[in-house]
Amino acid sequence: MIRKTDPQAIAPYLKDASNFSLGFAEEVVIPETPEELANFLRTNNGPITVAGAGTGLTASRIPDGGKIISLERFKKIGGLENDSITAEPAVSLRDLQDRLKSSAFFYPPNPTETLASIGGTIATNASGSRSFYYGVTRDFVLELEGFLADGRSFRLNRDHKIDRPLELGDGSFIEFPSVDYTSPACKNAAGFYVQPGMSWLDLFVGSDGALGIITRARLKLLPRPDRFLSGVLFFAEKENCWKLVQDLRSDHAGALTPCSLEYFDRRALNRLRIKFRQIPDKVDAALFFEQAVEPGGDYDSLFDRWCENLLDRDPLLEDSWFAENDKDLEKFHGFRHELPVMINEENSRLGRVKVGTDMAAPDERFLEMMKFYDRELEAAGIDYVAFGHIGDNHLHINLLPEANDLSKAKEVCQNLATRILSFGGTVSAEHGIGKLKKEYFLQMIGAEALTDLKLIKKTLDPGWILGRGNIFDP
Ligand SMILES: Cc1cc2nc3c(=O)[nH]c(=O)nc-3n(C[C@H](O)[C@H](O)[C@H](O)COP(=O)(O)OP(=O)(O)OC[C@H]3O[C@@H](n4cnc5c(N)ncnc54)[C@H](O)[C@@H]3O)c2cc1C
């Protein structure tokens, strides 16, 4: 087992993509086997924060004291078994995609950041552009192995429900506590997942490193589509883009079943134009879409259907982009990914803490939500960009305030949160709560529900050892 105590060696583990800079730790512990990890945990009684790849946006892997456990040596990908594969937590999404390239399968969760680790994506229940159609990470985790904070091991599959006790490797048991809280029904990554009759496995998915340490997962795969039909549509008026999204979603019986619907507002496009000069002038919004062409499907007739459907909807068809091959598709994904990268770089360069949202609302509030964002943000007088998973009513609003406008920007975020919660939405649809959104989370679920979640935490981690400072405090 490698142990690092030199501050310079620890420093890289005190960062993630949130630009949060207040972390500190006494040591980084790097086990090489599950046995080493278990032995360490059995003798440890101080706080532990698990490090993934550090692409998270909520500072959840950044400790405020104690030790860091990095599973960076856990990098094995197992063999394909029918339509599933095993992976250790440090395997990156890119490694997994590369491994699957020569197979007939693919792993749909695609949080655009391919350096993210399997462990981190499971701990945050990451989603992404294609989750609109395929679902979120949770939907693709079939089995989980790992350890509780005290070193007891667990091995779970989907049949192991919470109405039976959790069986641990040493033969001991833990009963699921009696709680009233249930997680919201919309796309959600805020707090522990709790639903009646769920599996124990689902409790660990999305638990932000606060309930257990994941050392291996079996992941579900889907047959790889023949190809993806894809385009970036530009609109002269944003309202026409919103209307198209709404119609595409309600056209359940139609042939247009996009797996990604990703939005860019005018300000996002203006920023992207620095790197993508081909973006037409004077556009008000853009929509990146993809639809899988399943094996045996007819690409050309699907393409014709999209064009027919778009004709009377006012995208600037002459100026819009359509992928002609896999390279183009990759470029479109790069285009989508570039925006948060540019914003994160800009924030780092200016030493600006991220003031961004990750909220989602239920379908029926979609247009109301879009109009509300538009009004509220224009009135605030602070620079911002709005982009993201519009198909799931899930936009990322990034406020980009001057230093003296920071508290005003936070106030704006608070107003957005209050309204989205009044719609029955969530304050985190995919990034998790981590250390940066705890107040919003309390506002979302209320004190009583928080007591329920604390009870779950204490049941599995009575010493409050794992992920201290994430989601809520003792
Ligand atoms: C440019 C950019 C775009 C992004 N776009 C998206 C997006 O579209 N959708 C989306 O969902 N996310 C997105 N993200 C966020 C990010 O990629 C995810 O949160 C990712 O899932 C975190 O993985 P990680 O390995 O980097 O984890 P880290 O950031 O290192 O850790 C995240 C959490 O997971 C815990 N953890 C890590 N490994 C384990 C383990 N083995 N056992 C238990 N707990 C563990 C940590 O303790 C921490 O609480 C984006 C990030 C960037 C930088």
The ligand as an SDF file (V2000), in Angstrom:
LIG
                    3D

 53 58  0  0  0  0  0  0  0  0999 V2000
  -16.4980   19.5600  -18.3940 C   0  0  0  0  0  0  0  0  0  0  0  0
  -17.3410   18.6780  -17.5280 C   0  0  0  0  0  0  0  0  0  0  0  0
  -18.5940   18.2470  -17.9760 C   0  0  0  0  0  0  0  0  0  0  0  0
  -19.3740   17.4260  -17.1620 C   0  0  0  0  0  0  0  0  0  0  0  0
  -20.5960   17.0130  -17.6270 N   0  0  0  0  0  0  0  0  0  0  0  0
  -21.3370   16.1890  -16.8600 C   0  0  0  0  0  0  0  0  0  0  0  0
  -22.5870   15.6970  -17.3250 C   0  0  0  0  0  0  0  0  0  0  0  0
  -23.0440   16.0200  -18.4250 O   0  0  0  0  0  0  0  0  0  0  0  0
  -23.2800   14.8570  -16.5020 N   0  0  0  0  0  0  0  0  0  0  0  0
  -22.8110   14.4800  -15.2690 C   0  0  0  0  0  0  0  0  0  0  0  0
  -23.4750   13.7080  -14.5750 O   0  0  0  0  0  0  0  0  0  0  0  0
  -21.6440   14.9300  -14.8080 N   0  0  0  0  0  0  0  0  0  0  0  0
  -20.8980   15.7660  -15.5630 C   0  0  0  0  0  0  0  0  0  0  0  0
  -19.7070   16.2200  -15.0790 N   0  0  0  0  0  0  0  0  0  0  0  0
  -19.3190   15.8870  -13.6780 C   0  0  0  0  0  0  0  0  0  0  0  0
  -18.4160   14.6740  -13.4610 C   0  0  0  0  0  0  0  0  0  0  0  0
  -17.8190   14.1940  -14.6150 O   0  0  0  0  0  0  0  0  0  0  0  0
  -19.1370   13.6290  -12.6710 C   0  0  0  0  0  0  0  0  0  0  0  0
  -19.5670   14.1010  -11.4220 O   0  0  0  0  0  0  0  0  0  0  0  0
  -18.3100   12.3290  -12.4400 C   0  0  0  0  0  0  0  0  0  0  0  0
  -19.2950   11.3600  -12.2280 O   0  0  0  0  0  0  0  0  0  0  0  0
  -17.3310   12.3170  -11.2670 C   0  0  0  0  0  0  0  0  0  0  0  0
  -16.4320   11.2350  -11.4400 O   0  0  0  0  0  0  0  0  0  0  0  0
  -14.9250   11.3000  -10.8640 P   0  0  0  0  0  0  0  0  0  0  0  0
  -14.2790    9.9810  -11.0800 O   0  0  0  0  0  0  0  0  0  0  0  0
  -14.2170   12.4580  -11.4180 O   0  0  0  0  0  0  0  0  0  0  0  0
  -15.2360   11.4800   -9.3250 O   0  0  0  0  0  0  0  0  0  0  0  0
  -14.6390   12.5230   -8.2610 P   0  0  0  0  0  0  0  0  0  0  0  0
  -14.9180   13.8980   -8.6580 O   0  0  0  0  0  0  0  0  0  0  0  0
  -13.2300   12.1880   -7.9630 O   0  0  0  0  0  0  0  0  0  0  0  0
  -15.5490   12.1340   -7.0050 O   0  0  0  0  0  0  0  0  0  0  0  0
  -16.9140   12.3480   -7.0100 C   0  0  0  0  0  0  0  0  0  0  0  0
  -17.5520   11.6570   -5.7980 C   0  0  0  0  0  0  0  0  0  0  0  0
  -17.4630   10.2450   -5.9630 O   0  0  0  0  0  0  0  0  0  0  0  0
  -16.8880    9.6600   -4.7940 C   0  0  0  0  0  0  0  0  0  0  0  0
  -16.1760    8.4540   -5.2340 N   0  0  0  0  0  0  0  0  0  0  0  0
  -15.2690    8.3700   -6.2170 C   0  0  0  0  0  0  0  0  0  0  0  0
  -14.8620    7.0930   -6.3540 N   0  0  0  0  0  0  0  0  0  0  0  0
  -15.5220    6.3710   -5.4110 C   0  0  0  0  0  0  0  0  0  0  0  0
  -15.5280    5.0000   -5.0430 C   0  0  0  0  0  0  0  0  0  0  0  0
  -14.7580    4.0950   -5.6590 N   0  0  0  0  0  0  0  0  0  0  0  0
  -16.3210    4.6170   -4.0180 N   0  0  0  0  0  0  0  0  0  0  0  0
  -17.1160    5.5120   -3.3770 C   0  0  0  0  0  0  0  0  0  0  0  0
  -17.1460    6.8130   -3.6820 N   0  0  0  0  0  0  0  0  0  0  0  0
  -16.3550    7.2360   -4.6940 C   0  0  0  0  0  0  0  0  0  0  0  0
  -15.9920   10.7450   -4.2310 C   0  0  0  0  0  0  0  0  0  0  0  0
  -15.7230   10.5390   -2.8540 O   0  0  0  0  0  0  0  0  0  0  0  0
  -16.8570   11.9660   -4.4790 C   0  0  0  0  0  0  0  0  0  0  0  0
  -17.8410   12.0260   -3.4610 O   0  0  0  0  0  0  0  0  0  0  0  0
  -18.9080   17.0390  -15.8780 C   0  0  0  0  0  0  0  0  0  0  0  0
  -17.6460   17.4570  -15.4460 C   0  0  0  0  0  0  0  0  0  0  0  0
  -16.8700   18.2650  -16.2520 C   0  0  0  0  0  0  0  0  0  0  0  0
  -15.5230   18.6880  -15.7480 C   0  0  0  0  0  0  0  0  0  0  0  0
  1  2  1  0
  2  3  1  0
  2 52  2  0
  3  4  2  0
  4  5  1  0
  4 50  1  0
  5  6  2  0
  6  7  1  0
  6 13  1  0
  7  8  2  0
  7  9  1  0
  9 10  1  0
 10 11  2  0
 10 12  1  0
 12 13  2  0
 13 14  1  0
 14 15  1  0
 14 50  1  0
 15 16  1  0
 16 17  1  0
 16 18  1  0
 18 19  1  0
 18 20  1  0
 20 21  1  0
 20 22  1  0
 22 23  1  0
 23 24  1  0
 24 25  2  0
 24 26  1  0
 24 27  1  0
 27 28  1  0
 28 29  2  0
 28 30  1  0
 28 31  1  0
 31 32  1  0
 32 33  1  0
 33 34  1  0
 33 48  1  0
 34 35  1  0
 35 36  1  0
 35 46  1  0
 36 37  1  0
 36 45  1  0
 37 38  2  0
 38 39  1  0
 39 40  1  0
 39 45  2  0
 40 41  1  0
 40 42  2  0
 42 43  1  0
 43 44  2  0
 44 45  1  0
 46 47  1  0
 46 48  1  0
 48 49  1  0
 50 51  2  0
 51 52  1  0
 52 53  1  0
M  END
$$$$
